[in-house]
Amino acid sequence: MGTRYADGIRFTALDSLRGLSALLVVLFHFHGPGLLGTLAIVRNGWLFVDLFFVLSGFVLAHGHAARLAGGDSIGRFLGLRLARIYPLHAAVLFAYLAAMLAAGQPFASPRSAGQFVEALALLHSAGAAPNHWSLPSWSIAAEWWCYLLFALICARGGRATPWLFAAMAAAGLAVVALYAPHWLNSSNDFGLFRGMAGFGLGALARLGFDRWRLAGTGAEIVAVLLALAFVGHAGAGPLTLAAPLVFVPLILIFARGQGRVSAALTHPVFVRLGLWSYGIYMVHPLVQGRVYDLLDLLGGGRWTASDAGGAQMLVMPGWAADMVTLAMLVAVIAAAAIAHHLVEQPARRWAGRWLAGQPGFSAAAAPGRG
């Protein structure tokens, strides 16, 4: 089932797009010589993180902007969001720590105790030094601070709210354009500002959604092809700054859900991928590391190597690399499903029950998944 709000709208197609995008990020981080490792949209798959930011801004503006403007508690909104992102983030961090303790090397380089605390406090999306704990989690830290900005803008912005979202997006893009050494491919250093750009544009897009009329099968096909063409050719330079702008029409069109592509995305397989997308994104480095370990054990070190940057990669024929990659994807999805049922769902149910008991809480505000 897709994201459902008090107005009855379901964004099932958007949830499914998030799941497919998460798989492309997973493929980006698994290096091999096969087809699945050399496709252009995989080599530039890191750009789909910006789709996550835009999508978060859009769905949260849909589910919460009016309520926050109408007096809903900022604290309760942030409590719901923290319950959504933090438990799995913390679980992954402690899984890494447990593995290092089991190996008798607590806080061994490059993962330091200071970095662990920084990641635990969600302070690692605008730092001067890299953070090697749970590599994707820089974007979770960026999301958290975007949630705070979003809530303040909605609650206090009044008629200036659209302009403030535009300023949020413009400020994020400006900082990345002027100071980030790798343009939009920023994480622990300028990731917060990267997140602000996408999140602000997504929230702004939702404010104009009611006037958006472009939809249907043709529009969906064109939007998908344009997004894939952009990702495949964006490279790593200044063109990447356009990614959030490219993803906005894709999200607006699929939010309407009026075409055959949207209908196809309501298939239970895609819906499940959307449901598990956060887990897919968060647990995949852990799973990929264990896949490399298994290959080293079975192949005596002949099937893996490290590139110039120290990242692990497959060293085997292309067809074999593709088979290993597919097996890795299955393992990641399975791990994400387990994490969803054992960590995400219980944490969200607990937070919903606790917050529902607080004075003035609007239960209608709880379902937004974002």
Disulfide bonds with the S-S distance in Angstrom:
none
